[in-house]
Amino acid sequence: MKHRIRLGFNVREQLPVHAVQLGCTDEELELAIDHMLANNLLFEDRAGEFSLLSIDVESKIDLPLVKRLFALYRDTLPTTLVPLYGKNLRTLKDRWLRAWEQAYNILINKIPSHHVRIWWLRAGGAKIGKGSSVWRNTEVLGVENLVIGNDSVVAWHCLLDARAGLIIGDHVAIASYVHIIAGSHDLQAPEFWSVSAPIYIEDYVWVASRALIGHGSKLGRGSVVTACTVVAKEILPYKIVGGTGAKPMGERPHDLNYRVGGKGLFTLFH
């Protein structure tokens, strides 16, 4: 299997740090990395970016150092890896969570009550801060990996794909029909392997209607993505981007201090 999720660092550059953490020499860790690359536990693409197998096979790894290194890389990700399916508790929990989020997407997200919808998401593992709201008809994937800060709002008919980790900060406004997509597929692979990466949306970001935020994106503090824009990269803080290639269009003030008001009396039925 070559389903994979992108790590946010170059494993060779971090090798000395990780060798100290694991109590081994640089040479031993280099051999462990080579073993992981050779056995499809770790992947390096043409751009030099590294990804980890998105299925949690730690229990199947025989070499102790490789097992510990796999766990170290896994624990840097803001998501849970897909469990090895079988007759075990982890598989049961994963199947239950998928049923829980499908119930939300089919029924619960249409209920005109903030309290019910937010309770359901939190009960499924989502971390949603004070005063934040997810409005009706917005679908969520990977509910247990969704993090939303305080005073943020996700409007109607959005898609929040948190399967690789979706971290949304404070005072964030995500307008209607925005799609946030955590993954894609390897177009060069006959097997159509999945590729994914976490998405980070920092404080005071505004994502306008019908924008698409792709896997691996990072929207810096106070940045703006204009309507119908596709983003699949890092946007620097306070930058306004739009059009083909999410080109820079301007810059916002750096002293932002407003409240979005994602949950209040006049948005009760949203």
C-alpha positions as CSV (number, residue, x, y, z in Angstrom):
1,M,0.0,0.0,0.0
2,K,1.1,3.5,-0.8
3,H,-1.6,5.6,0.7
4,R,0.2,8.5,2.4
5,I,-0.1,11.7,4.3
6,R,2.5,14.5,4.0
7,L,4.8,15.3,6.9
8,G,5.4,19.0,7.6
9,F,9.2,18.7,7.7
10,N,12.2,17.2,5.9
11,V,13.1,14.1,7.8
12,R,16.8,14.2,6.8
13,E,17.1,17.8,8.1
14,Q,15.5,16.7,11.4
15,L,17.6,13.5,11.6
16,P,20.0,14.8,14.4
17,V,17.1,16.0,16.5
18,H,15.2,12.7,16.1
19,A,18.3,10.7,16.8
20,V,18.6,12.4,20.2
21,Q,14.9,11.8,20.9
22,L,15.2,8.1,20.1
23,G,18.6,7.6,21.8
24,C,20.4,6.3,18.7
25,T,23.2,7.5,16.4
26,D,22.7,9.5,13.3
27,E,23.9,6.5,11.3
28,E,21.4,4.1,12.9
29,L,18.6,6.5,12.2
30,E,19.7,7.0,8.6
31,L,19.5,3.2,8.1
32,A,16.0,3.2,9.6
33,I,14.9,6.0,7.3
34,D,16.3,4.0,4.3
35,H,14.4,0.9,5.5
36,M,11.2,2.9,5.7
37,L,11.6,4.3,2.2
38,A,12.4,0.9,0.8
39,N,9.4,-0.7,2.4
40,N,6.7,1.9,1.6
41,L,6.5,3.2,5.2
42,L,7.9,6.6,4.2
43,F,7.9,8.3,0.9
44,E,9.9,11.1,-0.7
45,D,8.6,12.9,-3.8
46,R,10.5,14.7,-6.5
47,A,10.2,18.0,-4.7
48,G,11.9,16.5,-1.7
49,E,8.8,16.4,0.5
50,F,8.3,13.4,2.8
51,S,5.1,11.6,3.5
52,L,4.2,8.8,5.9
53,L,2.0,5.8,5.2
54,S,-1.5,6.8,6.2
55,I,-2.3,3.4,7.7
56,D,-1.1,2.7,11.2
57,V,1.0,-0.4,10.8
58,E,3.2,0.2,13.9
59,S,2.2,-3.2,15.3
60,K,3.4,-5.0,12.1
61,I,6.9,-3.4,12.1
62,D,9.5,-5.9,13.3
63,L,12.6,-3.7,13.7
64,P,12.4,-1.8,17.0
65,L,14.1,1.4,15.9
66,V,11.9,1.6,12.7
67,K,8.8,1.0,14.9
68,R,9.7,3.8,17.2
69,L,10.6,6.1,14.3
70,F,7.2,5.4,12.6
71,A,5.5,6.2,15.8
72,L,7.5,9.5,16.2
73,Y,6.5,10.6,12.7
74,R,2.9,9.6,13.2
75,D,2.6,11.6,16.4
76,T,3.7,14.8,14.7
77,L,0.6,14.7,12.5
78,P,-2.6,16.5,13.7
79,T,-4.7,13.5,12.7
80,T,-5.2,9.8,13.5
81,L,-3.9,7.3,11.0
82,V,-6.4,4.8,9.5
83,P,-6.2,1.6,11.7
84,L,-5.4,-1.8,10.3
85,Y,-8.9,-3.2,9.9
86,G,-9.8,-6.4,11.6
87,K,-11.8,-7.7,14.6
88,N,-10.3,-5.3,17.1
89,L,-11.3,-2.3,19.2
90,R,-9.6,0.3,17.0
91,T,-11.6,-0.9,13.9
92,L,-14.8,-0.9,15.9
93,K,-14.1,2.7,17.1
94,D,-13.3,3.9,13.6
95,R,-16.4,2.3,12.1
96,W,-18.5,3.9,14.9
97,L,-17.0,7.4,14.2
98,R,-17.7,7.1,10.5
99,A,-21.3,6.2,11.2
100,W,-21.5,9.1,13.7
101,E,-20.3,11.6,11.1
102,Q,-22.5,10.2,8.4
103,A,-25.5,10.6,10.7
104,Y,-24.4,14.3,11.1
105,N,-24.0,14.8,7.4
106,I,-27.3,13.2,6.5
107,L,-29.5,14.4,9.3
108,I,-28.0,16.4,12.2
109,N,-26.5,19.2,10.2
110,K,-30.0,20.1,9.0
111,I,-31.3,20.7,12.5
112,P,-31.8,24.4,13.2
113,S,-30.0,24.4,16.5
114,H,-26.5,25.4,17.3
115,H,-26.4,23.4,20.5
116,V,-27.4,20.1,18.9
117,R,-25.0,20.4,16.0
118,I,-22.0,21.5,18.0
119,W,-22.7,18.9,20.7
120,W,-22.8,16.2,18.0
121,L,-19.5,17.2,16.5
122,R,-17.8,17.5,19.9
123,A,-19.2,14.1,20.9
124,G,-17.5,12.7,17.8
125,G,-14.2,14.1,18.9
126,A,-14.1,17.6,17.3
127,K,-12.6,20.4,19.3
128,I,-14.7,23.5,18.9
129,G,-14.0,26.7,20.9
130,K,-16.3,29.1,22.7
131,G,-18.6,31.2,20.5
132,S,-17.9,29.3,17.3
133,S,-20.5,27.8,15.0
134,V,-20.9,25.5,12.0
135,W,-24.0,26.5,10.2
136,R,-26.6,24.2,8.7
137,N,-25.9,21.9,5.7
138,T,-22.2,22.0,6.1
139,E,-20.7,18.5,5.9
140,V,-17.7,17.2,8.0
141,L,-15.3,14.3,7.2
142,G,-12.8,13.1,9.8
143,V,-14.8,14.6,12.6
144,E,-12.3,13.5,15.3
145,N,-9.5,15.5,13.6
146,L,-11.4,18.8,13.3
147,V,-10.2,21.7,15.5
148,I,-11.9,25.1,15.5
149,G,-10.8,27.9,17.8
150,N,-13.0,30.6,19.5
151,D,-15.4,33.0,17.8
152,S,-15.1,31.4,14.4
153,V,-17.9,30.7,11.9
154,V,-18.3,28.2,9.1
155,A,-21.3,29.2,7.0
156,W,-23.9,27.2,5.0
157,H,-23.2,24.4,2.6
158,C,-19.4,24.1,3.2
159,L,-17.3,20.9,3.2
160,L,-14.8,20.5,6.0
161,D,-12.5,17.5,5.2
162,A,-10.5,17.0,8.3
163,R,-9.3,13.4,7.6
164,A,-5.7,14.6,7.4
165,G,-6.1,17.2,10.1
166,L,-7.9,20.6,9.8
167,I,-6.9,23.3,12.3
168,I,-8.9,26.5,12.2
169,G,-7.9,29.4,14.5
170,D,-9.8,32.1,16.3
171,H,-12.0,34.8,14.7
172,V,-12.0,33.0,11.3
173,A,-14.8,33.5,8.8
174,I,-15.5,30.8,6.2
175,A,-18.2,31.8,3.8
176,S,-20.9,29.6,2.2
177,Y,-20.1,26.9,-0.3
178,V,-16.4,26.8,0.6
179,H,-14.8,23.4,0.1
180,I,-11.8,22.5,2.2
181,I,-10.3,19.2,0.8
182,A,-7.6,17.3,2.8
183,G,-6.5,15.0,0.0
184,S,-6.2,13.9,-3.6
185,H,-4.8,10.9,-5.5
186,D,-1.4,9.9,-7.0
187,L,-2.2,10.5,-10.7
188,Q,1.0,8.6,-11.7
189,A,0.0,5.4,-9.8
190,P,-2.1,2.7,-11.5
191,E,-3.5,1.9,-8.1
192,F,-4.8,5.5,-7.6
193,W,-3.2,5.8,-4.1
194,S,-4.5,8.5,-1.9
195,V,-2.3,11.5,-0.9
196,S,-3.2,13.9,1.8
197,A,-1.8,16.6,4.1
198,P,-3.0,18.7,7.0
199,I,-4.6,22.1,6.5
200,Y,-4.0,25.1,8.8
201,I,-6.1,28.2,8.8
202,E,-4.8,30.8,11.3
203,D,-6.5,33.6,13.3
204,Y,-8.6,36.3,11.5
205,V,-8.6,34.5,8.1
206,W,-11.5,35.2,5.8
207,V,-12.3,32.6,3.1
208,A,-14.9,34.0,0.7
209,S,-17.7,32.1,-1.0
210,R,-17.0,29.1,-3.2
211,A,-13.2,29.1,-2.6
212,L,-11.5,25.7,-2.6
213,I,-8.7,25.1,-0.1
214,G,-6.6,22.1,-1.1
215,H,-4.5,19.7,1.0
216,G,-1.3,21.0,2.5
217,S,-2.5,24.6,2.5
218,K,-1.6,27.0,5.2
219,L,-3.5,30.3,5.4
220,G,-1.5,32.8,7.5
221,R,-3.0,35.0,10.1
222,G,-5.3,37.7,8.8
223,S,-5.1,36.5,5.1
224,V,-8.0,36.6,2.7
225,V,-8.9,34.1,0.0
226,T,-11.3,35.8,-2.4
227,A,-14.4,34.2,-4.0
228,C,-14.0,31.2,-6.3
229,T,-10.2,31.0,-5.7
230,V,-8.3,27.7,-5.5
231,V,-5.5,27.6,-2.9
232,A,-3.1,24.7,-2.6
233,K,-0.1,26.4,-1.0
234,E,1.0,28.6,1.9
235,I,-0.5,32.1,2.0
236,L,1.6,34.6,4.0
237,P,-0.1,36.5,6.9
238,Y,-2.4,39.4,6.0
239,K,-2.1,38.8,2.2
240,I,-5.2,39.0,0.0
241,V,-5.1,36.5,-2.8
242,G,-7.4,35.6,-5.7
243,G,-7.7,34.5,-9.2
244,T,-5.8,31.7,-11.0
245,G,-2.9,30.6,-8.9
246,A,-4.1,32.6,-5.9
247,K,-2.1,35.6,-6.9
248,P,-1.4,38.4,-4.3
249,M,-4.0,41.3,-4.6
250,G,-3.2,43.4,-1.6
251,E,-2.7,43.3,2.1
252,R,-4.8,43.8,5.2
253,P,-4.1,45.8,8.3
254,H,-1.9,44.0,10.8
255,D,-3.8,45.2,13.9
256,L,-7.0,43.2,13.4
257,N,-9.1,43.0,16.5
258,Y,-12.7,42.3,15.4
259,R,-15.1,39.6,16.5
260,V,-16.8,37.4,14.0
261,G,-19.8,36.7,16.1
262,G,-20.2,33.2,14.9
263,K,-22.8,32.2,17.5
264,G,-25.4,34.6,18.9
265,L,-29.0,35.5,19.2
266,F,-29.5,36.6,15.5
267,T,-27.7,33.5,14.1
268,L,-29.7,31.0,16.2
269,F,-31.3,29.3,13.2
270,H,-28.4,29.4,10.8
